[in-house]
Amino acid sequence: MKNLLFPVLMDDQKETEALEELTKAIAFKPELQMLHLRAAFYESMGDKTSARQDCEAALCLDQNHTDTLNLYNRTQDQATRSI
C-alpha cells in the first residue's frame, strides 16, 4: 500500500497528513502493524489517549504482540505519572 509514504511524511513533520493516510489505511483494512504504527505516531505527538486506544485495538488482533504491549505499557505508565 502506501507504507513508503509514512516515513517521508514523518520526516517532513507533516503529522496531520501522515495520520490521515494511516487512518484511511486502517479504515480500509484494520491491520495490527498499521494500528501499532499509528499508536506510535500518536505517542510521539504526545496524544497518549489515542495511542492507548490504538494499542488496545491492535491487541484485540494479537494480544501477545510484544511491540504493541510495550507501547501500551509505556503509555499507561505515562498516564499514571501525569495524574
C-alpha positions in Angstrom: 0.0 0.0 0.0 1.4 3.5 0.9 3.8 2.2 3.6 6.7 4.0 1.9 4.9 7.3 2.2 4.7 7.3 6.0 8.4 7.7 6.9 8.7 10.5 4.4 5.7 12.3 5.9 7.1 11.8 9.4 10.5 13.2 8.4 8.9 16.3 7.0 6.9 16.9 10.2 3.6 16.6 8.3 1.9 14.8 11.2 -1.7 15.6 10.2 -1.2 14.3 6.7 0.5 11.2 7.9 -2.2 10.5 10.4 -4.9 11.0 7.7 -3.1 8.5 5.5 -2.8 5.9 8.3 -6.5 6.4 9.3 -7.5 5.8 5.7 -5.5 2.6 5.5 -6.9 1.4 8.8 -10.4 2.2 7.8 -9.9 0.2 4.6 -8.3 -2.8 6.4 -7.5 -2.7 10.1 -4.2 -4.4 10.5 -2.0 -4.9 13.5 1.1 -3.2 12.1 -0.9 -0.1 10.9 -2.6 0.3 14.3 0.7 -0.1 16.0 2.3 2.5 13.7 -0.5 5.0 14.3 -0.3 4.4 18.1 3.5 5.1 18.0 2.8 8.2 15.9 0.2 9.4 18.4 2.6 8.7 21.3 5.4 10.7 19.6 3.0 13.6 19.2 2.0 13.5 22.9 -1.5 12.1 22.4 -1.3 9.3 24.9 -5.1 8.6 24.9 -5.2 7.9 21.2 -2.0 5.9 21.4 -3.6 3.7 24.1 -6.8 3.3 22.1 -4.9 2.1 19.0 -2.8 -0.2 21.2 -6.0 -1.7 22.6 -7.4 -2.2 19.1 -4.1 -3.8 17.9 -4.0 -6.1 20.9 -7.5 -7.3 20.0 -5.9 -8.7 16.9 -2.9 -10.2 18.6 -2.8 -10.0 22.4 0.8 -11.2 22.5 2.3 -8.6 20.1 5.4 -7.6 22.1 6.0 -4.2 20.5 2.4 -3.2 21.0 2.4 -4.5 24.6 5.5 -2.4 25.3 4.0 0.7 23.7 0.7 0.2 25.6 2.5 -0.3 28.9 4.6 2.8 28.3 1.6 5.0 27.6 -0.1 3.6 30.7 2.9 4.4 32.8 2.9 7.9 31.4 -0.8 8.4 32.1 -0.3 7.2 35.7 2.6 9.6 36.3 0.6 12.6 35.0 -2.3 12.0 37.5 
